[in-house]
């Protein structure tokens, strides 16, 4: 990754950054499982078909897995912090959309958007760990990351059951999505304040690479004809 942290963080501050990014990772992991518990009430309230319910579960991970490489590349080009904040903002807004959905088809589209924004947010977690923990503390940081990742699944089922049972403010299953909104806002505020700014050496790295290859080809008479305008 061709990025540099603009200023050296003190030891305590980088652990706070770790807490912020793994909290975002935890939120993503929880949402992959929390909806499973709410499926019966979602189906009943939205009159969703079996196909729609299956899509609500699957489309989230399909969108995420399809776009995760793109999300990581955008972090390389535009900077980890900015893309992370964009991803968390998008994830928070799409979680709100999921909670406000009025039909099975609308919930599917909202979950698709939620998975897509997660693909912006999650790749920056590991990128940040690589940037901040280049010393002997790296193994400890990745150990914490692994534990949080493992706990997210179990927490998703438990949290989903708790929220549906409590029926907070009478919103029922919608609480499993609404709960992301305050946590997403807290993560954004903390990240904006604590995460170090990072800068890519070239925002248009892909374009520069293409230009560089074209210049090299043009410099060779035998390859000049291969250069397109």
C-alpha positions, 0 to 999 in steps of 0.5 A: 500500500502506497500511503504514509501516515502524516504524523507519528501517533503515540502508542496510546492513540493508535490503540484508540484507532484500533478500537474505532476500526474494529468497532466498525468491523464488528458492526458489519459482522453483526449485521450479517447475522442479526437479520436472521433472527428477525426474519419471521417478523419481517416476513409477516409485517412486510408480507414478503415472499420466501424468495424476497426473504432469502434475498434480504439475507444473501444480497448483503454479502453478495454486494460486499464480496463483489465490491470489496476489492474495489473498496480496498483499491479506493482506499489506496488511491484516495486515502484510508481515512476518507474512504473509511469515513465515507463507508461508515456514513453510507453504512449508517444511512443505509441501515436507517433505510433498511429500518424504514423499508415498507416492502420486501423489495425495498428492503432488498435494495436497501440491503444491497446498498448496505453491503456496498457501503460495507465494502468501502468501510471494511477494507480500510480496517486491515489497511489501518492496522498495517499502517499503524502497527508495523512493530512488534505490537502488530501481532497483538493488534491482529489478535484483537481484530480476530477475536472481535471478528469471531464474536460478531457472529454470535453477538449478531444472533444474541442482539437480534433476539434481544431487540426483537423480544424487547420491541423497543419503542414499538418498532419491532424488527426495525430495531435491528437496523436502527441500532446501527445509526447511533453507533455509526455516528459515534464511530464517525465522530471518533474516527474524524477526531482520532484517526490519522490523516493518510495521503496517497502519493497520487490520487490518479494513480491508475491514470498515471500508470497508464500514462507512464506505460504510454510514454515508455512505449512512445520512447521506443520507435518499434513500439510507437505504433502501438500507442493510441491517441 
